Amino acid sequence: SFVPAQAATIGCIDRIFTRIGSSDDLAGGRSTFMVEMTETSEIVKQATTKSLVILDEIGRGTSTYDGMSLAQSVLEFFVEKVGAFTFFATHYHELTDLAAKYTQIKNSHMSIQEHGGGLVFLRKLQAGPANRSYGIEVAKLAGLPKEITKRAQEILKGLVQHSQQLSQRQLSLLETSSFDTGFGGDTNISAELECLRESQTELQLKISNFEKIMKELQDLRVEAMTPLEALNRLATLQKKTKDEHLAHS
């Protein structure tokens, strides 16, 4: 195989497996993602500890969380089960954290320098994960209209801020209690915690009341009731459910 380098020490390998690029097989009833998964499946089944494997952007053909989950699962399988020498390229930055879990994983990235509002690709491999994604900048280089890339930056900024707000709210009860001691505590967090407790109590009460209504319904001896008695009883139970909903809405 052609190696674009002055020299390369590869070692003894039995086969080379690659999953690169994007293609579909619509005539055969296979989408881009199905082709990607089919090829990945064949590599997983055939690769050995002496194989060279190159995987590019596993999981990109589906939703973010599905794709990220599949990408991490495939990567973990190669580390724990296959043991092949593997290049695993991904834009899921979260996966770089696996290097702290597996000593076999080493993060690397191609260095990029920002200059004059643009990007310069230095074509130099450096250790460690990339500090961020450059998707919008690459879109600019590709010639996408400025109106689109500018709007993309606005959307990205909003998504990042929203994500940070969610992260700040995801405090455990123990973490929250630490803000309530010393220096007067944090009023906003305490208020949110109190609202959470009230909502939980209200939900438990609502469930309890509905369980009572369900018990009444289960205890009805329908076979011993006249049609009029059944209709009246049903109307009473329906009213209880409506009253319960209005009381907690």
C-alpha positions in Angstrom: 0.0 0.0 0.0 1.1 3.5 -0.7 2.3 5.4 2.4 2.5 9.2 2.0 5.6 9.6 4.0 9.4 9.5 3.6 9.6 6.6 5.9 7.2 4.4 7.9 7.7 1.6 10.4 4.5 -0.4 10.4 5.5 -3.8 11.7 4.1 -7.2 10.8 0.4 -7.0 10.1 -2.0 -9.6 8.6 -4.6 -7.3 7.0 -5.6 -3.6 6.7 -9.2 -2.6 7.4 -10.6 0.8 6.6 -14.0 2.5 7.2 -13.5 5.9 5.6 -15.8 8.3 3.8 -19.5 8.3 3.2 -21.4 6.3 0.6 -24.8 4.6 0.3 -26.3 1.7 -1.5 -29.8 2.9 -2.2 -30.3 0.5 -5.1 -29.7 -2.3 -2.6 -31.9 -0.7 0.1 -29.0 0.4 2.3 -28.7 4.0 3.6 -25.4 5.7 4.2 -25.6 4.8 7.9 -26.4 1.1 7.1 -23.4 0.9 4.9 -21.3 2.4 7.6 -22.5 -0.1 10.2 -22.3 -3.0 7.9 -18.6 -2.3 7.1 -17.9 -1.6 10.8 -19.5 -4.9 11.6 -17.3 -6.8 9.1 -14.2 -5.2 10.5 -15.1 -5.9 14.1 -15.6 -9.6 13.2 -12.5 -10.1 11.1 -9.8 -7.9 12.7 -7.1 -9.6 14.9 -4.5 -8.3 17.2 -2.1 -8.1 14.2 -4.5 -6.1 12.0 -4.2 -2.4 11.1 -7.6 -0.7 11.4 -8.5 2.8 10.3 -12.0 4.0 11.4 -13.2 7.5 10.4 -16.2 9.2 12.1 -18.1 6.1 13.3 -21.7 7.0 14.2 -22.0 10.2 12.1 -25.0 9.0 10.1 -27.5 9.0 12.9 -28.6 11.2 15.8 -25.9 12.7 18.0 -26.5 10.5 21.1 -27.0 7.3 19.1 -23.9 8.0 17.1 -21.8 8.9 20.1 -23.0 5.8 22.0 -22.1 3.5 19.1 -18.8 5.2 18.5 -17.8 4.7 22.1 -19.0 1.2 22.3 -17.0 0.3 19.1 -13.9 1.9 20.4 -14.2 0.2 23.8 -14.7 -3.2 22.0 -11.5 -2.7 20.0 -9.6 -1.9 23.1 -11.0 -4.7 25.3 -11.6 -7.5 22.8 -9.9 -7.0 19.5 -6.6 -5.3 20.4 -5.8 -4.3 16.8 -3.5 -1.3 16.1 -6.3 1.2 15.4 -6.6 4.8 14.2 -10.0 6.1 15.4 -10.9 9.5 14.0 -13.9 11.2 15.6 -15.5 14.6 16.1 -17.2 13.4 19.3 -14.9 15.3 21.7 -16.4 13.5 24.6 -14.6 10.3 23.5 -11.2 11.8 24.2 -11.9 11.3 27.9 -11.5 7.5 27.4 -7.7 8.0 27.3 -8.0 8.5 31.1 -9.7 5.1 31.4 -7.6 3.0 29.0 -3.8 3.3 28.9 -3.9 1.8 25.4 -5.6 5.0 24.0 -3.5 8.0 23.1 -5.1 11.2 21.9 -3.6 13.1 19.0 -4.8 16.0 16.8 -3.6 17.9 13.7 -2.4 21.3 14.7 -4.3 24.3 13.4 -3.4 28.0 13.7 -5.9 30.8 13.6 -4.6 33.8 11.6 -6.4 36.9 10.4 -9.9 35.5 11.1 -9.1 32.3 9.2 -7.4 28.9 9.7 -4.0 27.7 8.7 -3.6 23.9 8.6 -0.1 23.2 9.7 -0.2 19.4 8.8 1.6 18.6 12.0 0.5 15.8 14.4 0.5 16.8 18.1 -0.3 14.9 21.2 -3.5 15.4 23.1 -7.1 16.1 22.0 -8.1 19.2 19.9 -9.2 22.1 22.1 -12.4 22.7 20.1 -14.2 22.0 16.9 -13.5 24.1 13.8 -16.6 23.1 11.8 -17.9 26.6 11.1 -14.4 27.8 10.1 -14.1 24.9 7.6 -17.5 25.8 6.2 -16.2 29.3 5.5 -13.2 27.9 3.7 -15.5 25.7 1.6 -17.2 28.9 0.4 -20.5 28.7 2.3 -22.2 32.1 2.2 -21.3 34.5 5.1 -24.9 34.9 6.0 -25.2 31.2 6.8 -21.9 30.9 8.7 -22.7 34.0 10.8 -26.1 32.6 11.7 -24.4 29.3 12.6 -22.1 31.0 15.0 -25.1 32.7 16.7 -26.9 29.4 17.0 -23.7 27.7 18.3 -23.3 30.4 21.0 -26.9 29.9 22.1 -26.5 26.1 22.3 -23.3 26.4 24.4 -24.9 28.9 26.8 -27.9 26.6 27.2 -25.7 23.6 27.8 -23.8 25.5 30.5 -27.0 26.6 32.2 -28.2 23.0 32.3 -24.9 21.8 33.7 -25.1 24.4 36.5 -28.7 23.3 37.4 -27.7 19.6 37.6 -26.5 19.8 41.2 -27.1 16.9 43.5 -28.8 17.6 46.8 -25.5 17.1 48.6 -23.8 19.7 46.4 -26.7 22.1 46.8 -26.6 21.8 50.6 -23.0 23.0 50.6 -24.2 26.3 49.2 -26.5 26.8 52.2 -23.7 27.0 54.7 -21.3 29.8 55.3 -21.5 33.3 53.7 -25.3 33.2 53.9 -25.8 30.5 51.3 -27.2 30.9 47.8 -30.9 32.1 47.9 -31.7 31.1 44.3 -30.4 27.5 44.7 -32.2 27.1 48.0 -35.4 28.4 46.4 -35.1 26.0 43.5 -34.5 23.1 45.9 -37.5 24.0 47.9 -39.6 24.2 44.7 -38.3 20.8 43.7 -39.3 19.3 47.1 -42.7 20.8 46.9 -43.2 19.4 43.4 -42.1 16.0 44.5 -44.6 16.0 47.5 -47.3 17.2 45.1 -46.6 14.4 42.7 -46.6 11.8 45.4 -50.0 13.1 46.6 -51.4 13.0 43.1 -50.2 9.5 42.5 -51.8 8.4 45.8 -55.1 9.9 44.9 -55.1 8.3 41.5 -54.3 5.0 43.1 -57.4 5.3 45.2 -59.5 6.0 42.2 -58.0 3.0 40.4 -58.8 0.9 43.5 -62.5 2.0 43.4 -62.6 1.1 39.7 -61.1 -2.3 40.2 -63.5 -3.1 43.1 -66.6 -2.4 41.0 -68.8 -5.5 40.6 -69.9 -4.6 37.1 -71.9 -7.8 36.6 -74.1 -7.0 39.6 -74.9 -3.4 38.5 -77.7 -2.1 36.3 -76.8 0.0 33.3 -77.9 3.1 35.0 -75.9 2.3 38.2 -72.8 1.7 36.0 -73.2 5.0 34.2 -73.6 6.9 37.4 -70.6 5.2 39.0 -68.5 5.9 35.9 -69.6 9.5 35.9 -68.6 9.9 39.6 -65.1 8.4 38.9 -64.6 10.6 35.9 -65.5 13.7 37.9 -62.9 12.6 40.6 -60.2 12.3 37.9 -61.1 15.8 36.5 -61.1 17.4 39.9 -57.8 15.8 40.7 -56.3 17.1 37.5 -57.6 20.7 38.1 -56.4 20.7 41.7 -52.8 20.0 40.6 -52.6 21.8 37.2 
